[in-house]
C-alpha cells in the first residue's frame, strides 16, 4: 500500500471478556492518512478493536503499537493525547457550553491560554457547521449538533488519529447525514481515521479500506471498491445482501 511505516499496528492481538473470546489473533496495519472503516454484524468485535487502539480496552494478548511505541499502561495518557475518540453517545458535559466542552482538554492538558483555546474552539465549531452556537448548552442542541460538538472537541487536541465508534447510531435519521458530511470532510484532510459504522453508503464513499469483521476475526481487508463490488467471503456477501436489500 505504502512505503511509510504504519501509524497503528496490531500484532497477534487477543481480547477476552471472561470466557468470551472477542478478538482473535488480530494482525493489522493502518497507515498515516488512511481512512479505514470497520464493518460487520453486531458482536463481531468492531468496537472492541477500536477501543483497544487507545486502550479504553486493554488487549488480553499480543501487542499494539502507535507509531513505533508499544501501547501500555505507563504511556497510555501520553499516547491518548494524539488520538481523538468520538463516541456514539456524544459524552458532552451537560453543565458546560459547546465552547467550554471543546476548550477543557486543550486548557488542562496542553496548557493553552483561555483566549487562544476559545478562539480555536470557535473556529472548530464553524468547521463543523455550528458557527454561532458556542454559548449553547448540550440540551439546547439537537443530537446531530451535539455529535458535531463532540467531533470539534476531538479535533481540538489536534490528533493524528481520529476514532469514531458508530457516531450516528444514537441519532434520528434526519440528523445522520449532517454528521456524516462532517466526517466525510475530515476524511479528505489527511487525518488517519478508523470508523465503526453501519452506514454502508457512507463507508463506500469515504473509506480507503474496509475491514470486515466476523466473530472476532478480520475476514476481509480490501479497498472500498473491491469490497463493495465483490466481497470474497460468503459471510460478507450475506452481510451486504441484507443491508442493500432494505
Buried (B, 14 or more C-beta within 10 A) or exposed (E): EEEEEBBBBBBEBBBBEEEEBBBBBBEBBBBBBBBBBBBBBEBBBBBBBBBBBBBBBEBBEBEBBBBEEEBEEEEBEEBBBBBBBBBBBBEBEEEBBBBBBBBBBBBEEEEBEEEEBBEBBBEBBBBBBBEEBBEBBBEEBEBBBBBBBBBBBBBBBEBBBBBBBBBBEBBEEEBBBBBBBBBBEBBEEEBBBBBBBBBBEBBBEBBBBBBBBBBBBBBBBBEBEBBBEEBEEEBBEEBBEEEEEE
